[in-house]
Amino acid sequence: MRIAMIGTGYVGLVSGACMADFGHDVVCVDKDAAKIAALQRGQLPVYEPGLHDLVASNVKQGRLEFATSLEEAVRTADVVFIAVGTPSRRGDGHADLSYVYDAAREIAAAIEGFTAVITKSTVPVGTGDEIERIIREVRPDADFVVVSNPEFLREGAAIHDFKHPDRIVVGTQDERAKQVVAEVYRPLSLNQAPILYTSRRTAELTKYAANAFLATKITFINEIADLCEKVGADVQEVARGIGLDNRIGGKFLHAGPGFGGSCFPKDVRALIKTAQDHEVSLRIIEAVATVNDTRKRAMARKVSAIFSGALRGKSIGVLGLTFKPNTDDMREAPAIALITALQDMGARVRAFDPAGMNQARSLLKNVTYCADAYDCADGADALVIATEWEQFRALDLERLRDLMACPVVVDLRNIYRPHDMSRLGFAYACVGRPAKVSGLVENVSLNELMSPPRERASNEEVA
Ligand SMILES: NC(=O)c1ccc[n+]([C@@H]2O[C@H](COP(=O)([O-])OP(=O)(O)OC[C@H]3O[C@@H](n4cnc5c(N)ncnc54)[C@H](O)[C@@H]3O)[C@@H](O)[C@H]2O)c1
């Protein structure tokens, strides 16, 4: 099959590369000429584990190409996927559909022969109807069908998710379109991935409902974590205790600094707007959006509380900047609100991320970007773990402590055990678990923690 993938961002590139790997001929199109030129040189615009090799091998075997010309790719394609961005519209939080509709107009002008136009972008209910109207308006003669096929992959595990989906949702009632989609995903049906055929509107809403539900689960456990802190319970044990119930499930029950990323925040906002347009109030989802928005910045107060609110002039190291590990995506990352709030409180911020530093530099100013976790800890009054990258899970804690001006760790991802941290002499705060931070600060005064520790002297000798 010849496939044109319009939009070569995260979703377009991963989907295009995986479809090429299934054996289809895929042209990934993007209007960003620099991105396409880089891809043609073998440079990827995003960091995603395994993607570089997947792209390289399919390019080498002649099944995957990159182009800026939508016209040529669409003219020769059996299937056209729309995978352009649908960010929040500035000002009102609706999904900005201008990229989708522009792409639809361009596709319309180029269609030849029967073509399935399949929307992979996350779009509000009714967008497929509008795409159909646009194409019909531009090309009354065209033989086409518009299908919704939302994508559920997760950044950081995108290739696995694409190749082992829990389900493939296909919104169409057109028999020819069903055959086309079945052919695209045939290798997956051999793995028995269920294809769920629905109406187009149902498919569109299913994607938003899925993301809103997952965002709700995260927000639920975050609020339970807040209560745990007040009553002396452990949120990780609560999460396990409820997650083992099959009706609840253990995933998305990790308490932390709030959800971010390119999808959940914008999709939650867009779903609320869609509901408002239809005079339905989604009060649970509205609460999720509000709670999550305030939470990210509130994490800075966890840090300032340790210093009794006096953060001015303090050096705070932040480990992890991306919204989750294994991606370089900084879109709506909790670290952005956290760092901005720390700076507003007068702190000086040092930061390190294994993949997100380039993206971060354009978003976060007046930050000292460090070479690694230890450089980030060097001279810091506190270290905040904002993203749970694998390499932060097994840090040499004694070395870290010795480098710091004051051994304070605020672990927003609960990757260390409070007991271990206090045994090593850290004042340690985490999310929703009993920790010794107040006890330590009471028993050993913060001044004592901050006085040049002997370990620091020995470390400087080594350095
Ligand atoms: N990122 C994810 O994890 C994820 C997961 C599931 C669904 N989605 C959805 O998929 C869609 C794409 O997301 P993304 O993260 O890949 O976006 P992205 O911003 O990374 O990429 C979109 C690309 O589309 C290109 N583009 C825009 N208009 C174009 C046009 N007319 N012709 C050619 N190219 C055009 C842009 O230049 C950009 O490179 C969104 O609707 C998103 O909600 C994303």
The ligand as a Tripos MOL2 file, in Angstrom:
@<TRIPOS>MOLECULE
LIG
   44    48     1     0     0
SMALL
NO_CHARGES

@<TRIPOS>ATOM
      1 N1          2.5950   13.2360   20.8890 N.am      1 LIG1
      2 C1          1.8850   12.2330   21.3170 C.2       1 LIG1
      3 O1          2.2910   11.4610   22.1730 O.2       1 LIG1
      4 C2          0.5110   11.9740   20.7350 C.ar      1 LIG1
      5 C3         -0.1370   10.7740   21.0350 C.ar      1 LIG1
      6 C4         -1.3860   10.5390   20.4980 C.ar      1 LIG1
      7 C5         -1.9880   11.5030   19.6840 C.ar      1 LIG1
      8 N2         -1.3450   12.6770   19.4400 N.ar      1 LIG1
      9 C6         -2.0040   13.6540   18.5690 C.3       1 LIG1
     10 O2         -1.4110   13.5850   17.2750 O.3       1 LIG1
     11 C7         -1.3670   14.8780   16.6780 C.3       1 LIG1
     12 C8          0.0540   15.2260   16.3180 C.3       1 LIG1
     13 O3          0.8000   15.3190   17.5060 O.3       1 LIG1
     14 P1          2.3910   15.4540   17.4980 P.3       1 LIG1
     15 O4          2.8240   15.4250   18.8900 O.co2     1 LIG1
     16 O5          2.9580   14.4680   16.5170 O.co2     1 LIG1
     17 O6          2.5050   16.9330   16.8760 O.3       1 LIG1
     18 P2          3.8120   17.7270   16.4490 P.3       1 LIG1
     19 O7          3.5230   19.1450   16.7260 O.co2     1 LIG1
     20 O8          5.0270   17.0640   17.0180 O.co2     1 LIG1
     21 O9          3.8930   17.5260   14.8590 O.3       1 LIG1
     22 C9          2.9670   18.0500   13.9600 C.3       1 LIG1
     23 C10         3.7000   18.2590   12.6180 C.3       1 LIG1
     24 O10         2.7460   18.5770   11.6290 O.3       1 LIG1
     25 C11         3.3550   19.4880   10.7090 C.3       1 LIG1
     26 N3          2.3250   20.1390    9.9140 N.ar      1 LIG1
     27 C12         1.3750   21.0230   10.3080 C.ar      1 LIG1
     28 N4          0.5890   21.3650    9.2620 N.ar      1 LIG1
     29 C13         1.0550   20.6720    8.1840 C.ar      1 LIG1
     30 C14         0.6550   20.5820    6.8110 C.ar      1 LIG1
     31 N5         -0.3990   21.2780    6.3130 N.pl3     1 LIG1
     32 N6          1.3560   19.7840    5.9960 N.ar      1 LIG1
     33 C15         2.4000   19.0970    6.4470 C.ar      1 LIG1
     34 N7          2.8160   19.1130    7.7320 N.ar      1 LIG1
     35 C16         2.1480   19.8980    8.5870 C.ar      1 LIG1
     36 C17         4.1470   20.3990   11.6200 C.3       1 LIG1
     37 O11         5.1600   21.0970   10.9120 O.3       1 LIG1
     38 C18         4.7060   19.4100   12.6430 C.3       1 LIG1
     39 O12         5.9690   18.9190   12.2570 O.3       1 LIG1
     40 C19        -2.0040   15.8260   17.7050 C.3       1 LIG1
     41 O13        -3.3590   15.9720   17.4030 O.3       1 LIG1
     42 C20        -1.8380   15.0880   19.0050 C.3       1 LIG1
     43 O14        -2.8260   15.4360   19.9430 O.3       1 LIG1
     44 C21        -0.1170   12.9240   19.9380 C.ar      1 LIG1
@<TRIPOS>BOND
     1     1     2 1
     2     2     3 2
     3     2     4 1
     4     4     5 ar
     5     4    44 ar
     6     5     6 ar
     7     6     7 ar
     8     7     8 ar
     9     8     9 1
    10     8    44 ar
    11     9    10 1
    12     9    42 1
    13    10    11 1
    14    11    12 1
    15    11    40 1
    16    12    13 1
    17    13    14 1
    18    14    15 2
    19    14    16 1
    20    14    17 1
    21    17    18 1
    22    18    19 2
    23    18    20 1
    24    18    21 1
    25    21    22 1
    26    22    23 1
    27    23    24 1
    28    23    38 1
    29    24    25 1
    30    25    26 1
    31    25    36 1
    32    26    27 ar
    33    26    35 ar
    34    27    28 ar
    35    28    29 ar
    36    29    30 ar
    37    29    35 ar
    38    30    31 1
    39    30    32 ar
    40    32    33 ar
    41    33    34 ar
    42    34    35 ar
    43    36    37 1
    44    36    38 1
    45    38    39 1
    46    40    41 1
    47    40    42 1
    48    42    43 1
@<TRIPOS>SUBSTRUCTURE
     1 LIG1         1 GROUP 0 **** ****
